Amino acid sequence: MRVINNVVVLICGAVNLAYARPDLSNATDTADPDSTPCPFADFWFDLAPAEESDQDELGDDASIEEGAQQEDSEQPSPVVLKGSSSNETASTMELRRNNEPVKKGRVFRNGYKKKQSSAGTPNIYLPNADQNTSTNQSGSNQNQNGGGVRGQNRNTPNIYLPNADPSTSTNINTNEGKKVRSSRCFTTKMYDEIDADIMRIQRSFTNVRLRGSFLGGLLRMAAHDAMDYDPGRSPPMGPDGCYDPNHPNNAGLDFVRSQIDQLYDQKYSYLSKADFWVACANAAVRQTSIGQQLNMKNSFRWGRQDSNSCFSQGARLPSTRGCSQTEDVFLNRMRMTWEEAVALMGAHTLGHGNRVNSGHQGTWAPNNNEAMVFDKKYYEQLFRHNWQMSGQGLSQDWRTGNFGSDQMMLNTDVCLAYNIDSGVPCCTTGNFQCRQCPRYPSGSPRKAAEAAVLKMLGGMPGNTNNGPFYESFERAWNKMTSAGQNTLMPLTTQDCSI
């Protein structure tokens, strides 16, 4: 009999190795191998109490793009494994991290406290939250692409709210295709904390190009979430914390999203992602503007609701073919002026294009260091250099300087000042080797775009006046990120206790 028991133990040990079973020596309940031949079978879904377990390192699940440094935090973002226990053989749960399933065979004990629920009510897992915290759910829970929560149970969904604020009630409507989350409160203190966290993350990048990708990506993500707004279609979409990560127009946002999701899950899951993304983008603008002049805190409004579905969202975004795309999105759908549209295009000054993501390679600013500054350099570049059409299929629509230069402009940039609709090759300054690109004639609606570019320059060449650009950008940015919203509110200085 002892020999048989030893054989069983060896077999179980081999199976444990095959499944990469983590060390559970710190767990409160340890199985007796003599009484339970395969003790690993029942540990899957149980989490040790917070008071009696150490936090496991996230390892590869928390890795980001090569060259970026892992951000330190006091508590890693919660991870819940997929699996079953002897008491929950019919239920499953999966919490995605960076839109990917968590690997099997790893258990993270991050201080979870399980809130018991009555029959017919979803189980709520609120890490380090007061047991009396109230959270409302209704309907079935289906998450897609942009945000919200994901859960599945035999009768009702299990919903996991990582690091929920115990004093804040988060409203979740989980009907498919509907709004699923909205912020219940947004204070000036929260806004400042988000700004400080963005500063901490961006300073962790020692690679200047990666830092620029992160900061510029924050604006791009918030903008792409809002630019799909179309009041003539159902649903109208707009800023709803949802975008299609698989659409080519959103390529590259996964790098930024991996950073932001970690921060959101750790500290700010009581806010809607739509509000959170705009606040993060605002932080990037403030931190990179000259003298940190462009602080949009006073004009920030909150109350956007997240959606759990945004099918074909990427198809609504403007392409880079020309100004007709800019007119359709900003002027027709969002009812902006050309001045506001031109101001939003000035955001290209921050960050760079990546051939792998967008098909365009280079910076709109003179170099990577200047691509870290949010200023009117974009408009100066447009007029300062002689831009020449690139060949079809190259990574830059327009190039300047020596062949292979990293400076670029797109058709949607050059068309703000020059009439390039014909597609005939031309140069913006013209010479005996290249045809001069024509300007818009008086009476053309796009003459207003050219006038706006001149206004953003702030005066004569060489001036340092960013005022016209900053003022126009703040007005246009708030208009775009509030598209379709009628109930947004200013930040409050009062406590969020409910």
Sequence and secondary structure as in RCSB ss.txt:
>XXXX:A:sequence
MRVINNVVVLICGAVNLAYARPDLSNATDTADPDSTPCPFADFWFDLAPAEESDQDELGDDASIEEGAQQEDSEQ
PSPVVLKGSSSNETASTMELRRNNEPVKKGRVFRNGYKKKQSSAGTPNIYLPNADQNTSTNQSGSNQNQNGGGVR
GQNRNTPNIYLPNADPSTSTNINTNEGKKVRSSRCFTTKMYDEIDADIMRIQRSFTNVRLRGSFLGGLLRMAAHD
AMDYDPGRSPPMGPDGCYDPNHPNNAGLDFVRSQIDQLYDQKYSYLSKADFWVACANAAVRQTSIGQQLNMKNSF
RWGRQDSNSCFSQGARLPSTRGCSQTEDVFLNRMRMTWEEAVALMGAHTLGHGNRVNSGHQGTWAPNNNEAMVFD
KKYYEQLFRHNWQMSGQGLSQDWRTGNFGSDQMMLNTDVCLAYNIDSGVPCCTTGNFQCRQCPRYPSGSPRKAAE
AAVLKMLGGMPGNTNNGPFYESFERAWNKMTSAGQNTLMPLTTQDCSI
>XXXX:A:secstr
 HHHHHHHHHHHHHHHHHTT    TTSS    TTT S GGGG TT    GGG      GGGG  STT      SS
          TT TT      BTTB   TT        EE   TTS  EE TT  TT   B  S     TT S  
   SSS  EE TT  TT   B    TTSEEEE S  BHHHHHHHHHHHHHHHHT  SHHHHHHHHHHHHHHHHHH
HTT  TTSSS   SSS   TTSGGGTTHHHHHHHHHHHIIIIITTS HHHHHHHHHHHHHHHHBGGG    TTT 
EE  EEES  TTGGGGS  SS HHHHIIIIIIIS   HHHHHHHHGGGGSSEE HHHHS  EESSSSTTGGGSBS
THHHHHHHHS  EE  TTSS SEE SSTT SBEE HHHHTTTS  TT    BSS BTTB B     TT TTHHHH
HHHHHHTTSSTT    HHHHHHHHHHHHHHTTTT S  EE B S    
